[in-house]
Amino acid sequence: MISAFFIFNQKGEVLISRLYRTDFKRSIADVFRIQVVSNSDVRSPIITLGSTSFFHVRVNNLYVVAVTKTNANAALVFEFCYRFISIAKAYFGKIDEESVKNNFVVIYELIDEINDFGYPQNSEIDTLKSYITTESVVSTAIAAEESSKITSQATGATSWRRGDVKYKKNEAFVDVVETVNLSMSAKGTILRAEVDGHIQMRAYLSGSPECKFGLNDKLVIDKNERGAGGDAVELDDCRFHQCVRLNEFDSSRTISFVPPDGEFELMRYRSTSNVKLPLRIISTVNEIGTTQVSYVITIKANFNNKLSATSVVLRIPTPLNTTNVDCKVASGKAKYVPAENVVVWKIPRIQGGQECTFNATADLTSTTVRQVWARPPIDVDFQVLMFTASGLIVRFLKVFEKSNYHSIKWVRYLTKASGSYQIRF
Amino acid sequence: MSGQQGQDAKFFQRGKIEEFRTELQAAESKDKKYQKRKTVLKKIVANITMGNDMSPLFTDVVQSLGAPLLEIKKMVYLFLMSYGRLKPEQIHIVIPSFLQDCNDRNPLIRALAIRTMSYIPIPVVLEPLSEQLRHCLKDRDPYVRKTAAICVAKLYVADSRKAEKGGFVEMLRDMMLDTNATVVANAVAALSEIGDRQDGVIFKLNLTIANKLIAALGESSEWGQIYILDSLLRYVPEECADAEMMGERVIVQLQHANSAVVLTAIKVLLYLMNYMENRRLIDYICKKMGPPLVTLISSGPEVQYVALRNILLIIQRRPTVLKNDVKVFFCKYNDPIYVKLAKLEIMYRLARDENAKEVLAELQEYASEVDVDFVRKAVRSIGRLAIKVEGAADICIQALLDLIETKVTYVVQEAVIVTKDIFRRYPGKYEGIIPKLCENMDALDEPESKASMIWILGQFADKIDNADELLDDLVYTFLEEAVEVQLALLTATVKLFIYKADSETAKELVHKVLKWATEEVDNPDLRDRGFMYWRMLAMNPNVAREIVLAEKPAITTDSDRMDRGALDQLLLHTGTLGSIYHKNPETFIRNAAGRALTDSPALNANSRSVLVTLRPQLPSAANINVAGPGPIEPQPNVPAAGSSRPAQLISEDAGPGEERDLLDIEESTAESGTGGDSGEGNVDVDVDADDDDPRAAKALDPYANLAGAFGGYVADQPQPISGTSQRGGELDDLLF
């Protein structure tokens, strides 16, 4: 199990150091600094030296590090690091050197609560916030009775929810967010099109509400069993927040749960069949001799004309020896960024059905050694509201509570891509 | 409450002990809201963090325990956890305060007290703690009980005899039946740790307890689920039906959001499948495992990496899992390098006739990327693909030729290396491309590629008109070359001479090289091989011809699959470090507990036939077999039927790229002397035998075959740096 937990800044200075076990001294931090922080070519998130293993996750300008001398469960260690990061974000709004330094005392409290002797313990943000606060608490101020409530919640079957939540207006917001991963070959064939979806929920509901959630999904176990199943969306896989009763899902395919209070990720899913690609990219890139490259890139919005794609950003690679790029665009702005060897073409909005074209010529310096240009893919980022690439729709969300209050539910859909929509040319 | 920002960064400043002491004293008076005291304590904690020794302040800091602020108490406790151990003669001052807290009405305070005490593992503290612990293990509040359960593990680690004598282990065992799932999970975690320490306590589960634990899964926290799932490997099913029922109950956990829960559930399922007989259920479970594994590939890159390394093992043992999913393992341009390399290996494993074209197209893309290691591995993978999938060999060769055209030196070198293997896989089919290779000979500056090229020149000296000229050029620098190149040159010139006995150049060449090898070079391998050829040629050139040009068995890719017994054993470590390095943990982590399938009436006959039993003790440095000089007899290492222990020793010690065991020596010579006829046959003969004979299969390190047949293909596998056997002990002592 985890023997030590550290946070380092970019210079390798220790911001947090907690040794859960006596098999290390604090000086073990120096080893990490030498092996990872000052090493410009780190090629693994896990480094094992002798019997000692270092696991690290980089976030902003920090290294979150766990050290062990055992055959630790690597997935658990990384999940723990991720969890620490999300707790820190929930507590301090962000996680970076400044926020860690400003809150180090609370962080020490937190990491002692969410980990005991290297074993991760209850790490539900909602529960933690009920007894680890950024304000000083007088020992006697937490009455024994109040504490019992906290402890039973921290160890209970619904450790993610306080029982005494009250809202005047009971509301639940459901956000279906889909990230499209696309990899298209130079010939225009789709190498891989996949939707990573997650359903984010913000529940502001009183008491202990029982929720039932329905989608137009169909989970496919065996791809050979696939058939025309009406408008049902075929999901390759889904995973749920711990509040969802997995047994019930397994037997009757209903998603039922008592939600945590506030925001949480209800489920994650993956779909690979019938992925609707919101943006089509057609590119013609020609190397003219050794001195020029010409680009003609057309982008087409492939969805209902009532919807629109926003924040569209294309990153179009240019050869390393480019001196200047002459761009012509009808919509948006295109700019050559020499430091990154790309032309960034930003289009604030594209209406459904609309088409935009980019014309450019890149001038190259003549180099003595002619190196082949690797041609990295064109990368497209965008957002389309009220559109799901998988076709997923929320059918219902029912809330049952013993006081039988009325609740309002809102559903929103968003499809986006960032760094994963790639077109080779 | 979110977004709230503290303002404590200013305390990160190196301070002097004396200053802090004065400030603490000043805080004794006129400090209404304990503001001053809090400030000093924060400064002290910040200094502890920065690595400054604050222990001289011990007596001053503990004075603050009187303050009624929880925040202050926690900071003092933090101080005690850092320095308490070093102050056995002073720690008694705080014991009364601890004891008072242990009996506080507030369960959070009670738990905090025992948790902190148990972090100070010295007798002065453990003595009073064990008294308190006895009550706390039975506390009415589950939070206190779950904390106490972990305290027992801490107590056991600090003083196992005390913990056993005090009956704490039994109390933990009883806690597995607690009504609260969190308590159950922590008791299981503590027992697992104690059981793995191998000093007396054996932690096993029977069917009743195992079922009770599974029932607790639903109410456990995600971490608790991991501890419980992990412990299920301590249950050995006596009947297939038990394993099947349990498997069905574990399947639902595959849908969990936490990747560690998913991987641990997969580990349990893989384990239980060894005890199942219902084929349909096994197939169903395999089908159910695929999608969650793929989903892990969209987690954070670190978890992706863990998942990928595990998938590589899983698909070797259960090839139906992910059989049709090669596309999801295509690399994204911006994947971290460790993810890309792991994906590449999986792509190769999943490649077959139906998808070879797609896979090749991807590999060609990768071969033009920037990262040198990745490009090299992509080029090699193209070669391996040609060897593995016969139907794709033609297009792979074409791809390699295109790559050679790029003239990028490392690409050309890799291409030459794999081409050599392709020649051996498809004798007589692709020799037409030799002229193309010869054109690029100048680009070869690394020993492995040079040796490969030389092997090709020697092997096909009869088909290459100017082979003698080319070799003559290469021999020019003979004395400066690496040993593997020298060995290759030696063999190649001998072959040339045999092919072209009447050529004066060939005669001159072989004479020159033999003379150098036997008189000028210090390397015994080279010298001995030189003498051997020399005598052979002198005594009977015809026999020499038969020996040197004997037909070589074609290489296959069957050999780069790990053998099943080793896989079964490694998969018991799914999700852990061992599964990332593909090594059993006891071979690279000191005091790590090994695992092995346990025989039972339910154990599948196939699994039993390859069963690897666990060696009871860990290897100390003295146990490691280092091959001495002299003739090597592999026989003693091939286990006699029934005794698998020596076999185990070999399979564990001989990791890729590390010191090898006796059996491997032969192969590593073969490997280094790529051109040496003496070694060529061995690799594959062994391999063929392995497939049908489980006992022999066990005898070899699973990767030893691979390394032999495929040169350095696995050289870039992740590995722990310097194992315990070499510098390890020193390193451990130095640092910790």
Interface residues (C-beta under 8 A of the other chain):
Chain A: M1 E13 V14 L15 I16 S17 L19 Y20 R21 T22 D23 F24 K25 R26 S27 I28 A29 V31 R43 S44 P45 I46 I47 T48 L49 G50 S51 T52 S53 F55 V57 K69 T70 N71 A72 N73 A74 A75 L76 F78 E79 C81 Y82 A90 Y91 F92 G93 E98 S99 K101 N102 N103 F104 V105 V106 Y108 E109 D112 D116 F117 Y119 P120 Q121 N122 S123 E124 K129 Y131 T133 T134 S136 V137 V138 S139 T140 A141 I142 A143 A144 S147 S148 I150 T151 S152 A154 T155 G156 A157 S159 N181 S183 S185 L191 R192 E194 D196 I221 D222 K223 D236 D237 C238 R239 F240 H241 Q242 R245 L246 N247 F249 D250 E265 M267 R268 R270 T272 V372 A374 R375 P376 P377 D379 G419 S420 Q422 R424
Chain B: M1 S2 G3 Q4 Q5 G6 Q7 D8 A9 F11 F12 K38 K42 V45 A46 I48 T49 M50 G51 P68 L69 L70 E71 K73 K74 M75 L78 S82 R85 R105 N106 P107 L108 I109 A111 R115 S118 Y119 P121 D141 P142 Y143 V144 K146 T147 I150 A153 K154 V157 N180 A181 T182 V183 N186 A189 E193 G218 E219 S221 E222 W223 I226 Y227 D230 I251 V252 Q253 Q255 H256 A257 N258 S259 A260 V262 L263 T264 K287 K288 P291 P292 V294 T295 S298 G300 P301 E302 V303 Y305 V306 A307 N324 K327 V328 F330 K332 Y333 N334 I337 Y338 E358 A361 E362 E365 S368 E369 V370 D373 T406 V408 H573 G575 T576 L577 G578 S579 I580 Y581 P585 F588 I589 R590 N591 A592 A593 P718 Q719 P720 I721 S722 G723 T724 R727 G728 G729 L731 D732 L735 F736
